[in-house]
Amino acid sequence: MVIDQNFIFIDKLNKTVNKIFFKASFLNKDYYCLYDDAKNQVFVGNESIGDRVGFQNDIDNSIPFCLDYINDRNEAIGFIWPYEIATWIKLNPTKVENLTSELRFITNMDINSNPIMMIVKL
């Protein structure tokens, strides 16, 4: 199947009271985005993790967040795979040095481990 590279494909729409999260695929990369209804503005993730571009982690400047869905408790849920973490570690040695003690375990993860679930309270 040939996909025209002049188009942006949008999917994974998730809506809260005043925000819409979605994934925009363009040129073989997935960009995670947020539309803020109150500000009438779209924010596009700007930090790569593998072939996905997620939101910068502004809490501890570690692994970016890529949203998969929103649960009924108004929490954003995302999954990061071990191979993505391994790539992120190789590309971000300075950030790895500054990981909190709670996150240091990711530096020794087996590539075949289960994904890590990230939960963000909205």
Phi and psi in degrees as a GROMACS rama.xvg file:
@    title "Ramachandran Plot"
@    xaxis  label "Phi"
@    yaxis  label "Psi"
@TYPE xy
-101.983  127.314  VAL-2
-107.286  128.795  ILE-3
-66.6079  123.604  ASP-4
-79.124  3.06201  GLN-5
-89.2205  0.582148  ASN-6
-115.445  151.17  PHE-7
-107.135  125.466  ILE-8
-98.4437  130.774  PHE-9
-113.584  130.907  ILE-10
-154.057  -170.553  ASP-11
52.4089  51.1056  LYS-12
-75.0392  129.472  LEU-13
-133.91  127.236  ASN-14
-118.338  136.844  LYS-15
-113.237  -169.87  THR-16
-57.4698  -44.192  VAL-17
-130.84  15.3814  ASN-18
-137.893  149.319  LYS-19
-126.322  123.662  ILE-20
-101.478  142.122  PHE-21
-155.654  164.662  PHE-22
-111.332  130.747  LYS-23
-114.764  121.251  ALA-24
-101.691  128.815  SER-25
-151.251  128.775  PHE-26
50.451  49.6218  LEU-27
63.9631  23.4332  ASN-28
-128.651  145.47  LYS-29
-104.207  120.962  ASP-30
-106.565  125.463  TYR-31
-90.841  130.816  TYR-32
-130.539  160.828  CYS-33
-137.842  127.752  LEU-34
-103.669  121.171  TYR-35
-99.1951  109.674  ASP-36
-63.4989  -37.739  ASP-37
-65.3497  -35.2552  ALA-38
-97.061  -8.09772  LYS-39
52.5831  49.316  ASN-40
-141.315  145.851  GLN-41
-105.964  132.867  VAL-42
-112.435  130.989  PHE-43
-111.326  132.903  VAL-44
-54.7432  146.473  GLY-45
-131.531  14.0721  ASN-46
-126.499  122.842  GLU-47
-78.655  143.516  SER-48
-142.416  100.183  ILE-49
67.6743  -130.217  GLY-50
-95.1287  14.634  ASP-51
-114.944  149.854  ARG-52
-121.294  108.81  VAL-53
-107.927  -171.59  GLY-54
-83.5965  138.321  PHE-55
-62.2447  136.847  GLN-56
-78.1365  102.419  ASN-57
-87.5756  1.71481  ASP-58
-84.5554  -53.1065  ILE-59
-131.604  11.2955  ASP-60
57.4358  35.3375  ASN-61
-105.184  -138.744  SER-62
-56.4784  131.736  ILE-63
-66.7097  159.994  PRO-64
-103.968  127.149  PHE-65
-120.66  113.919  CYS-66
-73.8833  134.465  LEU-67
-106.266  -39.2716  ASP-68
-165.315  171.066  TYR-69
-117.502  130.242  ILE-70
-89.44  -179.013  ASN-71
-76.9182  -2.57024  ASP-72
-100.79  16.3202  ARG-73
60.5073  43.6031  ASN-74
-117.643  137.846  GLU-75
-88.3953  132.339  ALA-76
-117.069  132.647  ILE-77
-137.804  152.552  GLY-78
-120.254  137.547  PHE-79
-121.275  128.272  ILE-80
-86.9706  148.86  TRP-81
-55.4308  -36.7725  PRO-82
-66.6979  -31.9955  TYR-83
-69.0101  -39.8111  GLU-84
-63.5473  -43.3926  ILE-85
-60.0321  -42.1231  ALA-86
-65.1179  -44.9593  THR-87
-59.5548  -41.2216  TRP-88
-61.5778  -43.6017  ILE-89
-65.5381  -35.0331  LYS-90
-87.9449  -11.5928  LEU-91
-132.599  58.7052  ASN-92
-60.8416  -34.21  PRO-93
-66.6657  -42.5206  THR-94
-66.3511  -36.1015  LYS-95
-63.5702  -40.8716  VAL-96
-59.6522  -29.8986  GLU-97
-97.4263  10.5746  ASN-98
-61.5001  143.125  LEU-99
-68.3521  161.473  THR-100
-60.534  -31.1341  SER-101
-68.0905  -25.0034  GLU-102
-102.335  -3.7589  LEU-103
-58.8393  -25.87  ARG-104
-59.1981  -25.0347  PHE-105
-66.9988  -21.0161  ILE-106
-72.1908  -15.8654  THR-107
-116.685  17.927  ASN-108
-69.3999  141.449  MET-109
-74.7991  135.213  ASP-110
-59.5363  -21.503  ILE-111
-96.6581  9.6659  ASN-112
-68.8594  168.331  SER-113
-70.4096  159.767  ASN-114
-68.7947  160.629  PRO-115
-97.9408  132.938  ILE-116
-93.1995  130.528  MET-117
-110.029  133.365  MET-118
-121.887  127.453  ILE-119
-120.697  121.933  VAL-120
-74.7208  126.985  LYS-121
